[in-house]
Amino acid sequence: MRGQSGTSVWGRGKRWTWVGLAALIGLSLGPVAAQPQPAGKDKDADLDKRVEAAVERGLEWLKRTQARDGSWSAQGGQYRVAMTALAGMAFLMEGSNLKEGKYSDQLQKAMEWFLSPARLQANGLIGDAAGGNFGSYMHGHGYALMFLACLYGEEEDPEQRARLERAIKKAVDFTCKAQTSKRHRKPEGKEVEVGGWGYVSATERNNFDEGSVTVTQLQALRAARNAGIAVPKEAIDKAVAYLEACTTPKGGIIYSYANSGGVAMAGQERPPLTCAAVTCGFSAGQYNSELAKKWIKFCKDHIPIAQGRQAHDEYQSYYFAQMVYILGDDRYGQLFPNEPKENWLTWSKYKKAVFPYLLEQQSNDGSWTSGYIGPVFTTSVNLAILQLEKGILPLYQR
């Protein structure tokens, strides 16, 4: 059964209750209140129609550009694992699955590509030796695990579920074994174990970690847990502690705990990593509410809701849009009751500013071509943003 935004029913044949943003940050926020119809509802309806048409054109472009073997790639044939996963997510967000839907054939081909022995390694890594990315495979592994877990959550056929479950369990195990492990002393003197992820497994390269890979693994583990796959609590606890240790006094998250010597210094914050942490981190365990508020406030102050490109635009937009969608139109005000309403960070403001810009940037063939990684990445990310309101996948629900 598929839930809509705000529901707690998810997966097919299984029901799981997802604790919302409020519970995970320790605040009693209540549900997002229904909003009265705005005066410009005709204009809103027109925007929704334009979005629907743009999404269809974008999905058709992805359909046309899928390789015969079921994969997609970035510029120069690179990053096939990550690109195939993100393109597949766009089709899942549309509502298709392996059994039915307009893009079920594309999803079937993508799944078979991932489950091939050429991608699914014996140790659980979902990698691509032919793609030339075995020196930095963890990003792709995380996105692939996320996609397969979401695919599994929407599947009812016992044989397909069994195949996917075997792959997902091995991939989760690989992710957990690839995590770094360090002792960190908190300001109050308490020592905790922290663990992030780097470009390759920690067993291969000196325990290196960095934020963008860490949040990718966290979201993948969330998707697996959503689908009913067991995820070790220790891995989540270490990741939570890692993100906290990487948070500066200003509320932003730094690039790497290892590179910083374990000290999160002001001035080294990365806004894209911070909004990614908000999106992925709330699924990871018990968060201190003040820490969560610091992250959100930092993002609000450092990522403008405006048209036009910014640094790390597609990556940042992918996670920032998810964060703002979770906040809806009321939750920021509930978190910061003393802030004037006109200053709230809301989904309505974001949609009004960003959606028309995305529609203007779409090419005639249905793709989006900005960004150095290539049109598959940019198109998949923009399709994810434009389809958040459908609320089909539990991973993106409020």
C-alpha positions in Angstrom: 0.0 0.0 0.0 1.3 3.4 -0.9 1.1 6.3 1.5 0.6 9.9 0.7 2.4 12.8 2.3 1.9 12.7 6.1 0.7 9.0 6.3 2.4 6.3 8.2 1.5 3.4 5.9 4.3 2.2 3.7 5.7 -0.7 1.7 3.6 -3.4 0.1 2.3 -6.1 2.4 4.0 -4.6 5.4 3.2 -1.6 7.6 5.7 0.5 9.3 5.2 3.6 11.4 7.7 6.3 10.6 8.4 8.7 13.4 8.2 12.2 12.1 10.6 15.1 12.4 9.1 16.3 15.7 9.6 13.0 17.6 13.1 12.5 16.4 14.3 16.0 17.6 12.5 15.7 20.9 9.9 18.4 20.4 6.1 18.2 20.4 5.3 19.9 17.2 2.1 18.1 16.2 1.0 17.6 12.6 1.4 20.1 9.8 -1.7 22.1 9.9 -3.9 22.2 6.8 -3.5 25.5 5.0 -6.4 27.6 3.7 -6.7 27.9 -0.1 -4.6 30.9 -1.2 -6.1 33.7 -3.2 -3.8 32.7 -6.1 -5.0 29.1 -6.2 -5.6 29.3 -10.0 -2.0 30.3 -10.4 -1.0 27.4 -8.1 -3.0 25.0 -10.2 -1.4 26.3 -13.4 2.1 25.7 -11.8 1.1 22.2 -10.8 0.0 21.4 -14.4 3.3 22.7 -15.7 5.2 20.7 -13.2 3.3 17.5 -14.2 4.1 18.1 -17.9 7.7 18.8 -17.1 8.0 15.7 -15.0 6.6 13.6 -17.8 9.0 15.1 -20.3 11.9 14.5 -17.9 11.0 10.9 -17.3 10.6 10.2 -21.0 14.1 11.6 -21.6 15.5 9.2 -18.9 13.6 6.4 -20.5 15.1 7.2 -23.9 18.6 7.5 -22.6 18.8 4.2 -20.6 21.5 2.0 -22.0 20.6 -1.4 -23.4 22.2 -3.1 -20.4 19.8 -1.1 -18.1 22.3 1.5 -16.8 22.7 5.3 -17.1 26.0 7.2 -16.8 27.4 10.7 -16.3 29.7 12.6 -18.6 32.3 10.3 -20.2 30.5 7.1 -19.1 31.3 7.7 -15.4 29.5 7.0 -12.2 27.1 4.4 -13.6 26.1 3.0 -10.2 25.1 6.4 -8.8 23.4 7.6 -12.0 21.4 4.4 -12.5 20.2 4.5 -8.9 19.2 8.2 -9.1 17.4 7.7 -12.4 15.6 4.7 -10.9 14.5 6.7 -7.9 12.9 9.2 -10.3 10.7 6.4 -11.8 9.8 5.1 -8.4 8.7 8.5 -7.2 6.4 8.7 -10.3 4.6 5.6 -9.0 5.9 2.9 -11.2 7.3 -0.4 -9.7 8.5 -3.7 -11.0 5.0 -5.1 -11.5 3.1 -2.1 -12.9 3.3 1.4 -14.1 4.5 3.3 -17.1 8.2 2.8 -16.3 8.2 -0.8 -14.9 10.3 -2.0 -17.8 13.0 0.6 -17.1 13.0 -0.3 -13.4 13.3 -4.0 -14.2 16.3 -3.4 -16.4 17.9 -1.2 -13.8 17.4 -3.9 -11.1 18.9 -6.6 -13.3 21.9 -4.4 -14.0 22.5 -4.0 -10.2 21.9 -7.6 -9.4 24.4 -8.8 -12.0 27.6 -10.4 -10.6 29.5 -7.6 -12.4 28.0 -5.1 -10.0 27.0 -7.1 -6.9 30.3 -8.1 -5.4 30.8 -11.1 -3.1 31.5 -8.8 -0.1 28.2 -6.9 -0.6 29.6 -3.9 -2.4 27.5 -2.6 -5.2 30.2 -1.4 -7.5 31.1 -1.2 -11.2 34.6 -2.3 -12.1 33.9 -1.4 -15.8 32.9 2.1 -14.8 36.3 3.0 -13.5 35.1 4.2 -10.1 36.7 1.5 -7.8 38.9 4.2 -6.2 35.8 6.1 -4.9 32.9 3.6 -4.8 31.1 4.5 -1.6 28.9 7.2 -3.1 27.6 4.9 -5.7 27.1 2.0 -3.2 25.0 4.3 -1.0 22.7 5.5 -3.8 22.4 1.9 -5.1 21.4 0.6 -1.7 18.9 3.3 -1.3 17.3 2.5 -4.7 17.2 -1.3 -4.2 15.7 -0.8 -0.7 13.0 1.5 -2.1 12.3 -1.0 -4.9 12.1 -3.8 -2.4 9.6 -1.8 -0.3 7.3 -1.5 -3.3 7.5 -5.1 -4.5 5.1 -8.0 -3.7 6.4 -10.9 -5.8 8.1 -13.4 -3.5 10.9 -14.3 -5.9 11.7 -10.7 -6.7 11.6 -9.8 -3.0 13.9 -12.7 -2.1 16.5 -11.6 -4.7 16.4 -8.0 -3.6 16.5 -8.9 0.1 19.7 -11.0 -0.3 21.4 -8.1 -2.1 20.2 -5.5 0.4 21.3 -7.4 3.4 24.7 -7.9 2.0 24.9 -4.3 1.0 23.9 -3.1 4.5 26.6 -5.4 6.0 29.2 -3.9 3.7 28.2 -0.3 4.6 28.5 -1.1 8.3 31.9 -2.7 7.9 33.1 0.2 5.7 32.3 2.7 8.5 35.2 4.5 10.3 35.7 4.2 14.0 37.3 6.9 16.2 37.2 8.0 19.8 35.9 11.6 20.2 35.9 13.7 23.4 32.9 15.9 23.7 33.1 19.4 25.2 31.8 18.2 28.5 34.6 15.6 28.6 32.6 12.5 27.8 34.2 10.1 25.2 32.1 8.6 22.5 32.7 6.4 19.4 32.2 8.3 16.1 32.0 6.8 12.7 31.5 8.2 9.2 32.3 7.0 5.7 34.9 7.9 3.1 35.3 7.4 -0.6 36.2 3.7 0.0 35.8 1.4 2.9 37.6 2.3 6.1 39.3 -1.1 5.9 41.1 0.1 2.7 42.2 3.7 3.3 43.4 4.9 6.8 40.0 5.4 8.4 39.3 8.5 6.2 35.8 10.0 6.4 33.9 12.9 4.8 30.4 14.3 5.0 28.9 13.8 1.6 29.6 10.0 1.6 28.4 9.8 5.2 25.0 11.3 4.6 24.6 9.1 1.5 25.1 6.0 3.6 22.7 7.2 6.3 19.9 7.8 3.8 20.6 4.3 2.3 20.4 2.7 5.8 17.2 4.6 6.4 15.7 3.2 3.2 16.8 -0.3 4.2 15.3 0.0 7.6 12.1 1.4 6.1 11.8 -1.7 4.0 12.1 -4.0 7.1 15.8 -4.8 6.8 17.7 -4.9 10.1 20.3 -2.2 10.5 22.7 -2.5 13.4 22.1 0.1 16.1 25.9 0.6 16.6 26.4 1.9 13.1 23.6 4.4 13.5 24.8 5.5 16.9 28.3 6.1 15.6 27.0 8.1 12.6 24.8 10.3 14.9 27.9 11.0 17.1 29.9 11.7 14.0 27.5 14.3 12.7 27.4 15.9 16.1 31.2 16.0 16.3 31.3 17.7 12.9 28.9 20.5 13.9 30.5 23.9 14.6 29.3 26.4 17.2 27.5 28.1 14.3 25.4 25.0 13.6 27.0 24.0 10.3 28.7 20.7 9.4 32.3 20.5 8.3 33.7 18.5 5.4 35.6 15.9 7.3 36.2 14.9 10.9 39.5 13.2 10.1 40.9 16.2 8.2 39.9 18.6 10.9 41.7 16.6 13.6 38.4 16.1 15.4 37.7 19.8 15.9 34.7 21.4 14.1 35.9 25.0 13.7 33.7 27.9 12.8 34.3 29.1 9.2 34.7 25.6 7.8 31.0 24.8 7.5 29.5 23.3 4.4 25.9 24.3 3.8 25.2 21.4 1.4 26.4 18.9 3.9 24.4 20.5 6.7 21.1 20.3 4.9 21.9 16.8 3.8 22.5 15.9 7.5 19.1 17.4 8.4 17.4 15.3 5.7 19.3 12.0 6.5 20.1 12.5 10.1 16.6 12.6 11.6 16.2 9.0 10.7 19.4 7.9 12.6 18.3 7.9 16.2 17.8 10.2 19.2 18.9 13.7 18.4 19.3 16.6 20.8 16.6 19.1 19.8 19.0 22.1 20.2 21.4 20.5 17.8 18.7 19.9 15.2 17.5 23.5 15.5 21.1 24.7 15.0 21.3 22.7 11.8 18.0 24.0 10.4 18.8 27.6 11.4 22.2 27.4 9.8 20.7 26.1 6.5 18.0 28.8 6.6 20.6 31.5 7.0 23.1 30.2 4.5 21.0 28.7 1.7 18.8 31.3 0.0 15.5 30.4 -1.5 16.0 32.1 -4.8 16.2 31.5 -8.5 19.6 31.0 -10.1 22.5 28.7 -9.6 24.6 28.3 -6.5 27.8 26.4 -5.7 27.2 22.6 -5.5 23.8 23.4 -6.9 22.3 20.0 -7.8 23.7 18.2 -4.7 22.6 20.9 -2.4 19.2 21.3 -4.0 18.5 17.6 -3.8 18.9 17.6 0.0 17.7 21.1 0.8 14.4 20.5 -1.0 13.8 17.3 1.0 14.6 19.2 4.2 12.2 22.1 3.4 9.5 19.7 2.3 9.7 17.9 5.7 9.3 21.2 7.5 6.2 22.0 5.5 4.6 25.4 6.2 4.3 25.3 10.0 7.1 23.3 11.5 9.8 26.0 11.3 7.5 28.4 13.2 6.9 25.7 15.8 10.7 25.2 16.2 11.3 28.9 16.4 8.2 30.5 17.8 9.8 33.9 18.4 10.7 34.4 14.8 8.4 36.5 12.7 6.3 34.5 10.3 7.6 36.3 7.3 11.0 34.9 8.1 9.9 31.3 8.3 11.5 28.7 6.1 8.5 27.1 4.4 7.8 24.7 1.5 5.3 27.1 -0.1 8.1 29.8 -0.3 10.5 27.3 -1.7 8.1 25.9 -4.3 7.0 29.4 -5.4 10.6 30.5 -6.0 12.3 27.4 -7.2 9.8 25.4 -9.2 9.2 28.0 -12.0 13.0 28.4 -12.3 13.4 24.6 -12.7 10.7 24.6 -15.4 12.4 27.4 -17.3 15.8 25.6 -17.2 14.4 22.4 -18.7 15.6 21.7 -22.3 13.2 21.0 -25.1 14.1 17.3 -25.1 13.0 17.0 -21.4 16.4 17.0 -19.8 18.3 19.5 -17.6 21.8 20.0 -18.7 23.4 22.3 -16.1 26.0 20.9 -13.8 29.4 19.3 -14.5 28.4 15.8 -13.7 26.0 15.6 -16.7 22.3 15.7 -17.6 21.4 12.3 -16.1 22.4 13.6 -12.7 20.7 17.0 -13.0 17.6 15.6 -14.6 17.2 12.9 -11.9 17.7 15.4 -9.1 15.3 17.9 -10.5 12.7 15.2 -11.1 13.1 14.1 -7.4 12.5 17.7 -6.3 9.4 18.2 -8.5 7.9 14.9 -7.3 8.3 15.2 -3.6 4.7 16.2 -3.1 3.5 12.9 -4.5 4.5 11.3 -1.3 4.8 7.8 -2.9 8.0 6.6 -1.3 8.3 6.5 2.5 11.9 7.8 2.2 10.5 11.2 1.1 7.3 11.4 3.1 6.8 13.9 5.9 
